[in-house]
Amino acid sequence: MLKIYNSLTREKQDFVPIIPGSARMYVCGMTVYDYCHLGHARVLVVFDMVQRWLRASGLQVTYVRNITDIDDKIIMRAVENKQSIAELTARFITFMNEDAAALGVEPPDHEPRATAYVPQMLDLIGQLEKNGLAYQAADGDVNFSVRKFAGYGKLSGKSIDDLRAGERVEVDTAKEDPLDFVLWKHARDNEPFWPSPWGNGRPGWHIECSAMSSDLLGKHFDIHGGGQDLQFPHHENEIAQSEGAHLCRFVNYWMHNGFVRVADEKMSKSLGNFFTIREILKNYDAEVVRFFILRAHYRSPLNYSDSHLDDARQALTRLYTALKSVGAADAGASSVDWDEPHAQRFRQAMDDDFNTPEACAALFDLAAELNRRKSPAVAGQLRGLAGLLGLLTRDPQIFLQAAPSNETTDSVAHIEARIAERIAAKKNKDYAAADRIRADLLAAGIVLEDSSAGTTWRRS
């Protein structure tokens, strides 16, 4: 049985769907005012892996990942760029989708945008007000009354009495309590607004996810995911809003992926130590980046460095090289025999809280067997299992000969011409010339591989 580490209970638990045979999952997506960075890539890839394994386990999955297309940062960036909010968000949604596709991330079943769910947010705020948990402050904002919700802090483990104004909470003298958070912001000059029973304004950030998730998945659903940085206050506030309005449990399993770290500091825009997906893909193949993310357990910190990505590239090269060893035709098919020992090990790993490092270890053991046996059946098994992680989906030769977009590399035609020169030199018994050509190509990052079938090449 699949076990998931539940951030709410702080332990692994058997996954028991609310509706047998199905799984409903909501993941907090991007705020679209800038390019996605590696931290965003981790969220995209991790929960793509999760939904793939849920489906592979025979569950009918409904996967929702939202888009925040209105907030303070978006408004500020639109003003800076002298363009409309719609133009700004449309541009970065396109970039986000391009980045996700490059990383092999499958589109979610639903990708709601916050601006399309304002009526649902207003209904939710109205219900909170009716239940005595929301009030309109003197400045016109509508706030959630944290101390009136008995369960506040159960996800993050934070006690209300231990929380301090100014520590992840906004200090606002108009609030009844500094811990209260805004549900509806009153209209400000030169900002977009919507009409509401509390006057013109726009939604606070936290309310959007409660409204979208309940509308698309119901008031009570299986899994809610996101980055570890969202656990408090965002997800804590979602629980308070949703359970406070609907008077029932909100989510059964909370999943949070770990931080991406650079030089032992969390990668973030505020620290200025972040790398966009686009920057990284100039230097590394997108599948290498995906493999780099999945090689670490989703809850562990992910340490970013060129050396770690280089290591991931070499490791992925070993898997593709094993596939190549059986020939293009035999390496193309994929299938999974779940009675086979490597597949059983793979399944046990994935059922243990999506333990992708152990699942990848099973792939490397299978690749070693493939190198020994040169068996098309083993190649199909390797492709089939790796495909469940979104890996090894290409022709091995295409991967092995691919070059990063920013590298000035020898063209395929030039490489093949040099190989032809080497073949001619060997035929003429000019082995010194043949060796020089091999050495020249190796210095340029091209590895030649001779076999009875001829000479092939790959990039080092």
N, C-alpha and C positions, 0 to 999 in steps of 0.2 A: 504493500500500500504506500502511496505517495505521502511523505511527511514534509511539512512546511514549517520553517521557523516563524513563529507568530510574534511579531514585535509587541503585540498587546499582552500576551501571556509570558513572553520571554522564554519560550521553550519550543521545541519541535513538537508538532501535533499531527496526527493522522488527518489527511485532507478528506473531509466528509462533505460533499456538496449539499447545499440546501435543497436543490432539486436533483434527484438521482440522475446520473448520466450527463450532467451539464456543469459548466463553470462560468460564472459571470465575474469579469475582472475589469476594474477601472484603474488607470494609471495617470498620474498628473504629468501632463506634457509640457510643451515649451511655451514661454512668453516670447512672442515673435517681434523683437525689436532689433535683433542683431544676429550674427552668424552663430550657429551651434558650436559649442566647444566639446572637448573630449568628455567632460562630465555629462553633457547631454547625450553624447554617443553611448556612454555606458548605460544610461537609463533606456535608451532606444534598443540596444542590443540585448541587455539583460531580460527585459520583459518580452521582447520578441522570442528569445529562447524559452521563457516560461510558457508563453501561449503555444509555441510549437510542441513542447513536451506534453502539455495538457491535451492537445489534439491527438498527439501520437499515442496517448494513454487511452484513447477512445472516448474522450469527453466532447460534448457539444459546447464549444466555447463562444462566448460573446465578449469581445475585447474592445473596450472603450479607452481611447487616449485623447484627452482634450487639448485644445489650443486656447491660450489666453491671448486675446487680441484687443484688450483694453485694460490699461493700468497706468500708473504714474510714469513708469519708465518709457512706455510706448508714447505717451503724450509728449514727454520731454524730447524724445528722439525725433518725433515728427516735426516739432517746432524747430529743433536744431537743423534738420534736413530741409526745412521749408517745403514740406509735402504733407498731404493729407494722411490721416491715420490709416485709412483704407489702403492707400498706395503703399505705405510703409509695411503694413502687416502682410499684404498680398505678396510683396517682394520677398519677405523673409520666410513666409510659408512655402513659397516655391523653393527657396534655397534649402530649407529644412527637409522638404520631401526629396530633393535631389541627394542630399547627404544621407538620408535614411536608406534610399534605394541603393546607393553605392555600397553601403555597409550590409546589404542583404536583408534589411529589415522589411518584413511584410507589412502592408498597410493594416491598421486596426479595422475592426468591423464598423466602428463608428468613430468619427473624429470631430466632435462638436466644438463650435467656437462660442466663446463666452457671450459675444454680442447677440447671438441668436437665441439666447436663453434668459434674457432679462425678465420676461413675464413669469417664468418659473421661479426666478430668484425673488421677485416681488411677492409671489404667493408664499414662498417659504418664509420670508421675513414677516409677512402678515400672520402666519401661523405661530411664529416665535413670539410675536407681540401678544397674540391671543393667549398664549401659554404663559405669559408673564416673564419671558426671558429676553425681551427686546424693548428698548425705549428710545425715544427721540430726545437728543440732548439739545441744549440751548443754542448750539451752533448750527442745528439743522440735521446733523448726522444721526443715523439710527445705529445704535450700538447693541451688542450682545452683553448681557449681564452675567459675567463669568461666575461670580459667587453664588448665583441662584441655580447653577447647574451642578448637581451633586457629584457627578462623575468626572469633573474636569481634572485632568492630569493623569488619567489612568493609562494612556498610551505612552506618554513621555516619562512617567514616573515622577513628575514634578508635583510638589505640594503647593497649593495656592498660597499658603502662608510663607513659603520659602521664595516665592517669586518676588522680584523687585522691579519697580518701575524703572524703565530705562534699560533693562536687560531683556532684549527680544520683545519688549512690549512698548508701545508708543505712549509717551507722556502727553496727556491732553487734559487740560483743566476743565473742559466741558463734560468730560466723562464722570459718571457717578463713582467709578473706581478705575484707577490707572490700568488694571488688568483687562478691562473691557475692550473689545475689539469692534471695529466698524463693520457694519453690514451694508449700509447705504450711505454714500458720501453726498452731501448737499452740493448743488451745482456751483461751480466756481467760474470766474470770468474766463472766456476763451477756451473752455473745455467742453467736450461733448457731454450731452446729458439726455436722460430719458424721463418722461413724466412718471410720477409715483404718488401714492396716497400721502407721502411725507414731503412732497414737493419735488421739483426737478433735481436730478442727480445722477449718479452712476454707481454701480455695485462695488462693494469692497472685494478684495481678492478672494478671501476664503469662501464666500457664499457661492461662487460660481460652481465649484466642484460638487458641493452638496446638491445643488439644483440639477446639474447635468447628469450626475451619477444616478440619482433617484429617478429621474425622468426616463433614462435609457435602460437601467438595470433593476429598478424597483427600490423600495425603501430599505430593503435588507438584502445584501448580496454577498458573494463569497470572498473575493480577494480585492484589496486595495493596495496599490504599489506606488513607489516613487523613490526619489533619492533620500538618503539619510538626513539631509539638511531640512527636509520637509516635515520630519516627524513632529518637531515643535517649532513654531506654533501652528503651522498650516493644518497638518492632519489632526492635531489635537482639537483645533477649532472646528474642523469638519465634523468630528464626532459630536461635539457639543451642539452645533447647529442642527445636524441631521437627527440625532436622538432627541434633542430638545423640541424639535418641530413634530416629528413623527411618532414619538413616544414608543419606540421599539429599537432593538439593536440595529446598528448601522451596517457593520462589516464583521465577518467572522475571522478573516485572516489578514493581517497587515504585514506587508513585505517591504523592506527598505534595502536598497543596494548601498554599498559602502562608498566612501569618498574616493576621488582620484587625487593623488598626492604628487607634488613636485618638490624635491629637496626637503622632504618631511613636512611640507605645509600643504593644506588643502588647496586644490586648484579652484580658483574662483575669480570672477571678474573684479571683485572689490580689491583683491590682492594683486591684480595685474599679472598673475603668473599662469594664465590660461592659454591653451592652444586650440585654435578652431579646427574643426574636422577638415576643412578645406586646406588649411596649412599643412596638416599632417599627411593628407592624401597626395600632396605634391611630392612627398619623400617616400611614402610607403603605399603598397598595394592595399586596397580597402579590405580585402579578405584577411590580410595580415593584421590589420587593426582589429577586425572582428575577432580573430583568433586570440590576439593579445588580451582582449577584454574577457573572453570566455575561459581563457586558461586560468584565470583567478576565480576563486569562489565569489559569488555576487555580493556576499555580505562583508568580504574582506576589503581592506584598503587596496587600491590599485596604484602601484608606483610607476609613474611615467618617466621614461628616459629613452633616448635613442638606443642605448644598449639593450634595453628590454624589448624594444620593437625589433631590433636587429636579431635578437635571439628568437623572437616569435617568427620572424621571416625564415630563419634557418630551420626551425622546427616544422613549419608548414611545408617548406621545401622538401623535407624528408618524407612527409606523407605523400605529396604529389609525385616524388621520385619513385616511391614504391608502386604507385598506380601505373606510372609510366613503364615500369619494368615488365608488365604483362602485355604491353602493346595497346595502342589507341582503341582498337575495336573492343578488346576484352575489358578494358578499364572503364568503358563508357556506361555499362549497365549498373544499376544499383538495386539491392534487395536486402531485406533483413530476415534472418532466421533467428528467432528469439530463443530457440533451444541451444544455439551455439554458445560456448562458454564466454567468449568476448562480449557477445550481445547481452548475456545475463549479467555480466559485470557492469556493462554500460547502463542497463536498466536499473540495477541496484544503486548505482551512483546517482543517477538522475532522480530516482525516487527518494533519495536521502537529501531532501532540501536542495535539489538541483545542483548536485556536486559535480560541476563541469570539470574541475581539475582531474578528478578520478575518472570521469567519462573520457576525457582526452587521453589519459594514461592507457585506457583500454584500446583506444584507436592506435596508439603507437605500438602496443604489443601486437595488435592485429597487422599493422604495417610490417613489423619484423617477420611475422609468419608469412606474409605475402612475399617478402623478399626471398624467403627460403623456398617457398613452394611455387611461386609464379602462377598461382591458381586464379582463373577468372572468377570462380565462386567466392574466393576470399576477397578479391578486388571489389566485387559487388557488395559484399558484406561491409567492407570498409567504407565504400561510398554511401551505402544506405544508412549506416549509423552516423557518419559525419554529417550527412544531409539533414538529420534531425536537429543538428546545431547550426544549420545554414552554412556548412563548410564542405570543401571538396566538390563543388558543383560545376567546376569548369574542366575542360580538357586539360590534362596535365601539361602538355606542351605549351598551351597558351599561358598558363600561370608561370611556368618555368622560364619563358622567354619574355615575360612582361617587364617593362621598365617604368620606374616612377616618372611622372609627367615632367618634372623639372630637371631630370638628368640629361646631360648632353651625351647620348650614347650612340654607339655605332648602329647604323640602320641594319635591318634584317638582310637587305640585299648585299650590303658590304660584308657582313659576317659570313653569309653563304658564299660570297665570292672568295673570301680568304680561305674558307674550308675547301673550296674547289682547288685553290692554289696548293693547299697542303696535300690534298689527295694526289694531285699531279706530281708534286715533289716526291711523295713516297713511291709512286709508280716509277719515277726516274731514279729511285734509290738515293735521292738527295735528302737524307734523314736530318741533316743539320738544318736545312731550310724548313723542313716540316716542323722540327722542334722549335725553331724561331717563331714560326707562325702561331703555334700553340701558345708559346710564352707571351707573344704580343697580345693575343686575344685574352689570355688570362689576366694580363696587366690591365686590360680594358674592362675586366669584370665578366668575361665570357669563358665558361667552362666547356671544354669539348669532351664528349663521351664516345669512345669507339666501341663498337660491338660487331658481331658477325653480320648484322643488318646494315652497317654503315656507321657514319658519324652523325651524332646529334649534338645540340648545344643547349645550354641554359645560362641564365645570368647568375652570378655568384651572390 
